[in-house]
Every structure is written in structure tokens, then in C-alpha cells.
Amino acid sequence: MAHLDRRRTTHGNPRRWYWLLAIPTVLPLATPLYNRIDPRLFGVPFFYWCQLAFVVLAMAVIALVHRLTNQSR
């Protein structure tokens, strides 16, 4: 029990970090932001490489939230 209290005081409420997961969830839903062909990256239209960038962003955010909320290991 003391371990949980220490974790709460040093990192605040760990549940607040879960709000970061909204970024990679909501951002790809805003299709008008990236529904275009130019600029191309190595010949790949913007629409496709932007979606791949969203995948990388999601992986980074999920890893960050995992690290911040699982400090007990």
C-alpha cells in the first residue's frame, strides 16, 4: 500500500497520462487535414506517408503512456 502512495505523490495521478492516447486516436479521424497528394515523399503521396507517420506517432505515444503508468517494474 505504501508503494502506491509513493507512486501517486511522485508522479501525480497516473490515469491522467491516458488522455495522451486520444491524440493517435482522434488525429487520423481528421481526414481533411491530410486528404491531398502533395507533397510527395520518395514518390509516395502525402495521404499514404502521413498515415504511416500516424502509426509511428501512435507507437510512440503508447510506449510513453506505458512507461509513465507502469513505474512499479
C-alpha positions in Angstrom: 0.0 0.0 0.0 2.8 2.4 0.8 4.2 1.7 -2.7 1.1 3.0 -4.3 1.0 6.1 -2.2 4.6 6.9 -3.1 3.9 6.4 -6.8 0.9 8.8 -6.6 2.9 11.6 -4.9 5.9 11.4 -7.2 4.0 11.1 -10.5 0.6 12.5 -9.7 -2.4 10.6 -10.8 -1.2 8.0 -13.3 -4.6 7.9 -15.0 -4.1 11.4 -16.3 -1.5 10.1 -18.8 -4.1 8.0 -20.5 -5.5 11.2 -22.1 -2.5 11.2 -24.3 -3.9 8.2 -26.1 -6.6 10.5 -27.5 -4.0 12.0 -29.8 -3.3 9.0 -32.0 -7.0 8.0 -31.9 -8.5 11.3 -33.0 -5.8 12.7 -35.3 -6.3 10.1 -38.1 -10.0 10.8 -38.0 -9.4 14.4 -39.2 -9.2 13.3 -42.8 -9.4 16.8 -44.3 -6.0 17.6 -42.7 -4.2 15.1 -44.9 -6.5 14.3 -47.8 -4.1 15.5 -50.5 -1.4 14.2 -52.8 1.3 16.8 -52.5 3.9 16.9 -51.0 5.3 13.6 -52.1 8.0 11.8 -50.1 10.1 9.5 -52.3 7.2 9.4 -54.8 4.6 8.4 -52.2 1.6 10.7 -52.0 1.2 12.7 -48.8 -2.0 10.8 -47.9 -0.2 7.5 -47.5 3.0 8.6 -45.8 1.0 10.7 -43.4 -0.9 7.7 -42.3 2.3 5.8 -41.8 3.5 8.7 -39.7 0.4 8.4 -37.6 1.3 4.7 -37.0 4.7 5.8 -35.7 3.2 8.5 -33.6 0.7 6.0 -32.1 3.5 3.6 -31.3 5.5 6.4 -29.6 2.5 7.7 -27.6 1.5 4.2 -26.5 5.1 3.4 -25.4 5.3 6.7 -23.5 2.0 6.1 -21.7 3.1 2.6 -20.8 6.3 3.8 -19.3 4.7 6.6 -17.4 1.9 4.5 -15.9 3.9 1.3 -15.1 6.7 2.7 -12.9 6.4 -0.2 -10.5 8.5 -2.6 -12.6 
